[in-house]
Amino acid sequence: MTALFSFYLIFLLSLQFLYCESMQEAKSPGDIIIGGLFPIHESVNDTGKCISFSPARLAQSLMMVHGIEEINQSGDLGNITLGYHILDSCADVTTALKNTLLFMKMNPNSDTDCEQQPPPPVMAIIGAYYSEISIAVTRQLNLEEIPQISYGSTSGLLSDKDRFPSFLRTVPQDDHQAHAIIEILKSGNWNWVGVITTDGEYGRYAVERLRHHATKNGICFAYTSFLPEFLVDNNLEESIKDTVQNITDNRNVSVIVSFAKSSQMKKIFNTLLEDPRGKNKVWIASDNWSQSVECLNSTRWTLEDVGTIIGITLKSGNKIRFERFLRYIEKKPDRYKNNSFLREYLELSANNTNGSNTFISSQIHKLINMTRLYAVFSIDLAVKAIAKAVKDLCIEGCNISSLQPREFREALKNARFSLDKENYSFDTHGDVNSGYDVIMWKSASDNYHKTRDVDLRTPFTINICFALQKGVTSKCSTCNPGEMKITMNSALPVCCYECKKCPKNEYSNTTDANQCYKCDEGSEYSGEGSSNCSRREVLFLKWKDVYHIALLTATALGAVLTIIAAIIFIAYWNTPVVRSSGGPVSIILLFSLLFTFGSVTLFGAKPTKWKCEARQVWFGLSFTLSVSCILVKSFKIILAFEFDPVTKDVLKKLYKPYLIIAFCMGGQVLICAIWLAKKAPTIYSKPFEKYQKHYILVQCDENLYGAFGAMLAYIGILAIICFALAFKGRNLPDCYNDAKFITFSMLIYFIAWIIFGPVYANVMDEYHPAIEMVVIVISALGILFCQFLVKCYIILFKRDKNTEDAFLRQIRKFSESKGEDIEGNHHDGIQNPGFSRESLSTFYIILPFKGPL
């Protein structure tokens, strides 16, 4: 490889003699000469002649001239002046290498008539613009360790100081540009893009870095088209044709990233826009052509035909001083006769217009319009860096004639220089990470405008809202909100996938969601393929519900009747009916029923913590008190009509009404206390569907169903005892028929609660608590009606039966039916030991009457 390069170098040296007389250049003397390499012509023809003169590149070379003259005029370098020697690379590697020899000591001009005397050595080179040219040139310059400062070569390969120790640049490397492009793609939500690049080290490195960042961000390349590095390549037209074919065939690719050269993009547009499928795309332009508006320098096509062009360009500078410099050239063009490029540009204009100054002025104005702001910054910064290195080396006095490029290169690497009040320096890779600007082309005289700065020294994001406003999409696959991505074929790129609807109670609210998210089961729901969750309506037994109203009405009626019964009993306290009903025990029973009716109100409406804890306990204790009172009354019946003296004595000792009630209540209190202490009832909510509507059902959860069952079972056991005792006394006198009514009320209780079990277990909607409410109301009303309705009726409407005489007559009839008179004598000759005067005295206790029988 080294031998091949040496042979190539000898070949270039042999051509130098033929080239000398026809060479174009711009020169100015000075103590230290700065070389310049610019693509003033942007192509070469088959014979190697430079063609396609670029006024924009000429303007860039003049930026170097302006910067050097400013340094000389400022006096910052004392008596030292800087000169320059600018050559044309013609955007061609071979031409650039040939011209670069003139900057080196080995250049053959020192022995020819091209120079009258050897010029001062070139200490540094500003250029080249294209990375592929810089890669070749810096290798050649490194033979003499001449430093090169590029104002546009962004390839990351040039950051390798082992391979390119003499290369420096005032622009960031392509990895940062690739990162910025990815941010643009992410901002537009574009993950299926086409890529166009040159088939060289710069182009392949740029694509490699772009692919690196794209892979990490889920962005895929639909195609990658490579164009020949050199414009004179015979395969260029075929490559452009293939590239256009890729663009038109991939209709779902609306965004194209291009690292091509501006001349290549011009050819692509001229071919592509012939096909309607190639119009209205989004183009993301690299710094290679992002400001080359001449790509559309055609009267046939406009920016509206192309679509949207978003450009990544290097950091912009201030062109005001440079514009003044160009206006000065306009007034005194003869001063720069040593600049053959400028002379060619202006003389051509003058010849075309017979020397018209007006046309020359328009040409200068064209240069002003073609001033690239990034070049103003990057070239000026390169001049500042060279000036600072000269100052660091020579301001205290040095022998310029003995100054070597290697020494100057090290001074450059360590230089600290400033521009527009900002400080800069080269990093260990020889780069100045000054940042990028994002621009968008527009149909106006300026042709593009900046959208924002991208500072590479801090994390950044880019918001490209203008392209989104046009509704541009560029995706291989798109899953809408309510769907999620699934990959069926592992061979496909990650950007190509199928979509699956989110299942019920799951959602996705973004496009291309990787997964569906569950709704909050406690409060939300969603149907299949939903993009959001809807709030579930809270479901409970509401106050306005007709069934709830009916139950509350029945409850209120029961409570009112209970109060009325209590008032009647108190008002007729000393009458036989009241006294035979147990007197104070009946009042306790009425108040317990009133509390039982009150507990019903806790089962409806929206559950709360205290209602859940209180409702079952309230009902359990109040109804236990009711059954306990009925148990005392049943016990009293057996005591009154038990004829066996031994049994009667035992029953008399056991008959302690209030103690029995307290004992029965104590058992239920214990059950409820354990329940509340161990695991009290709480609020419970669960998703619920009814009539194709979605609710969140809120109810009380008893938690400890064993305790709930024990509470009901305890009441049931007391009720069974009541029933058994009352059933035994079912044949009592008509005036004293509590046994029958107790039996009947307990039957109502049993039937209601037996039905309650299966219904309560199967009804799961908002009417679940209403089941228990119904049973409680029926049980309480059964006791109220059976125990007090008939008695109140007798008290109010059958007063003749509410007398002591009426009661005694009924008892005598009952006694006679048993074969015994009131004195205890039997009529059939067999003595009945049970119903005697002693029995009546017991009955007195039970009634009890005011006076003697």
Protein Blocks (a to p, Z undefined) as FASTA:
>chain_A
ZZmmmmmmmmmmmmmmmmmmmpccdddddfbdcdddddfbgcdcfkopaehiafklmmmm
mmmmmmmmmmmmnomnomaccddddddeklpaklmmmmmmmmpmklcklmmckbmbdcdd
dfbdcddfblklmmmmmmmmmmnopacddfkbcbfklmmmklmmmbccfbdcfklmmmmm
mmmmmmnopabdcddddddfklmmmmmmmmmmmmmnopacfbdcdddfblkbmklmmmmm
mmmmmmmmmmmlmbdcdfbdfklmmmmmmmmmmpmklgoiacdddfklmmmmklmmcfkb
cfklnopadddddddddfklmmmmmmmmmmmmmlmmmpmklmmmmmmmmmmnnopaklmm
mmmmmmmmmpcfklmmmmmmmmmmmmmmmmmmmmnopafklpcfklmmmmmmmpccdeeh
iacdddfkopacebpcdddddddfkopacfbdcdfkbccddddfklmmnopacdfbdcde
hiacddfblkbcfkbccdddddehiacfbehiabdcdddfklgccdehiabdcddddddd
dfklmklmmmmmmmmmmmmmmmmmmmmmmmmmmgmklmmnopjmmmmmmmmmmmmmmmmm
mmgcjddfklmmmmmmmmmmmmmmmmmmmmmmmmmmmmmmccbfklmmmmmmmmcfklmm
mmmmmmmmmmmmmmmmmopcddddddddeehiacddddddekimmlmmmmmmmmmmmmmm
mmmmmmmmmmgcfklmmlmmmmmmmmmmmmmmmmmmmmmmmmccfklmmmmmmmmmmmmm
mmmmmmmmmmmmmmmmmmmlmcfklmmmmmmmmmmmnopafkopafkopacfklcfklmm
mmmmmmpcfbdZZ
